[in-house]
Amino acid sequence: MNQNKEKENAEKRKNAPLSNSEALSFFFIPIGFAKINRWENTDFNQSEIERFKKFGFERKIKQASEMRIFGMIFYISVAIILAYLLN
């Protein structure tokens, strides 16, 4: 009985969607930043995606990738709109 519960919980975690805060972090920070003093990558989102891969969270990996793309599109759109308005 205990093993069934563990398998059921593992399957739930595997198929769980991103939380709102996770989705927002992937949307608003779609790319990584480096520390200025060392140029060491401190990309939180990339480490989260690696964690998702490690534990087999396929749904979260897919949603995170989508949110990063949407975030990049958002920032490009804002830049285009600002460039148009300032000219």
Order of alpha helices (4+ residues) and beta strands (2+ residues): alpha-alpha-alpha-alpha
